[in-house]
Amino acid sequence: MNVHTYATHALMEITTRPPAVFVKGEGSWLWDHDGKRYLDFVQGWAVNCLGHSPAAVADAISRQARELITPSPAYYNKISIELAARLTELSGLDRVFFTNSGAEANEGAIKLARKYGVLHRSGAYQIITFERAFHGRTLATMSASGKKAFEPLFEPKVPGFPKAQLNDMDSVRRCIGRETVAVMIEPIQGEAGVLPATDQFLRDLRSLTQEQGLLLILDEIQTGIGRTGKMFHYEHVGIKPDILTLGKGLGGGVPLAALLATEAASCFAHGDQGGTFNGNPLMCAAGIAVLGEVSPESFLGSVTEKGELLTASLAKLAKQYWLDEVRGRGLLQALALGKPVAAKVAAKAFEAGLLLNAPRPDTLRFMPSLTVANSEIEQMAAILDEILRDMHPAVDPMGA
Ligand SMILES: *Cc1c(COP(=O)(O)O)cnc(C)c1O
């Protein structure tokens, strides 16, 4: 069957998509309309932490669908209470507000910080964010993002997001003024091409915000839920944020995200925040299933081991083909190619049945399922090796 058989013109055109329509997924594999199989190192954009259609999530939502889908956010429901308790236990934060997307969680974090500014800092409202940051696609989260391509879009932006530079404390200090209430950061800038904040920088940010009475907001939508080998990236660093946002992996593929805060920062009053689908039992049941699988130490240890294999496999290719560098932590990694050929490599990989993401012209990103098999990492590296070899005819991979 041809892809043009499908009425894709009924969808708004928002991005270039390859000529395939996906119909089935299992673990690290996806199948398109023609029955072609793909090894998936995108996984719904680091969303499917347990792979495609994992039994734990499928069982949880089918059981929950028969029990109770949603009673309205105006009422308590048992499943969201259970998931909130589990998340506070794991994170060390005190309160949770569930959302339907990462952007909505960050939008809530921004509102919470502004409310805190009204209550405790004479109306301070500015939130320092970072160049190249990505926090979502609502108007406020696009304004908070530091993505160059967003700059000319949808003017006027939401004001109050001065930009500092990643890993540069002086640039943060220069942004602080009387109107500052918070600093918001991704521990690893994912969409920017997997650019890590150093552990020292994150610790310094924590000290500085504490000294100045500012809130530290960690956007762990991409780095949370085991992605880097700890439940939350900040555990590597030994700090705790005042506000934390989670998304992507939290639902294991379904739309579920969360805004967490310490008791001191949880300052919403009745009427400040809400949403029709927020905290519905169907999605929260998926969250409980995901945490059940991901939170055991043994699972997180296996993510670290697989991350090491992924790093080693990419480092080998980098050395062999004189590429730039490998960046990242756990199962969020990037290969910097040193040349603007990432889109071309990703297109060739697609043809070869491997899904890879090119977040920057010179960078490939790898975000497989946390349950990816070692053999699948090796398979991915072998396909990539062949593509790079074809593109580097001058380099003899045998090292002659
Ligand atoms: C994906 C992402 C978001 C936005 O999440 P959506 O669910 O797409 O709205 C925000 N911040 C970071 C760090 C992300 O990776």
The ligand as an SDF file (V2000), in Angstrom:
LIG
                    3D

 15 15  0  0  0  0  0  0  0  0999 V2000
    9.5640   17.6200   25.5180 C   0  0  0  0  0  0  0  0  0  0  0  0
    9.9610   18.6740   26.4660 C   0  0  0  0  0  0  0  0  0  0  0  0
    9.0690   19.6590   26.8830 C   0  0  0  0  0  0  0  0  0  0  0  0
    7.6670   19.7840   26.3220 C   0  0  0  0  0  0  0  0  0  0  0  0
    6.8820   18.6720   26.6030 O   0  0  0  0  0  0  0  0  0  0  0  0
    5.5490   18.4320   25.7370 P   0  0  0  0  0  0  0  0  0  0  0  0
    4.9380   17.2260   26.3520 O   0  0  0  0  0  0  0  0  0  0  0  0
    5.9890   18.2430   24.3160 O   0  0  0  0  0  0  0  0  0  0  0  0
    4.7120   19.6530   25.8790 O   0  0  0  0  0  0  0  0  0  0  0  0
    9.5060   20.5750   27.8200 C   0  0  0  0  0  0  0  0  0  0  0  0
   10.7530   20.5210   28.3250 N   0  0  0  0  0  0  0  0  0  0  0  0
   11.6350   19.5880   27.9460 C   0  0  0  0  0  0  0  0  0  0  0  0
   12.9890   19.5590   28.5740 C   0  0  0  0  0  0  0  0  0  0  0  0
   11.2830   18.6390   26.9940 C   0  0  0  0  0  0  0  0  0  0  0  0
   12.1730   17.7200   26.5990 O   0  0  0  0  0  0  0  0  0  0  0  0
  1  2  1  0
  2  3  1  0
  2 14  2  0
  3  4  1  0
  3 10  2  0
  4  5  1  0
  5  6  1  0
  6  7  2  0
  6  8  1  0
  6  9  1  0
 10 11  1  0
 11 12  2  0
 12 13  1  0
 12 14  1  0
 14 15  1  0
M  END
$$$$
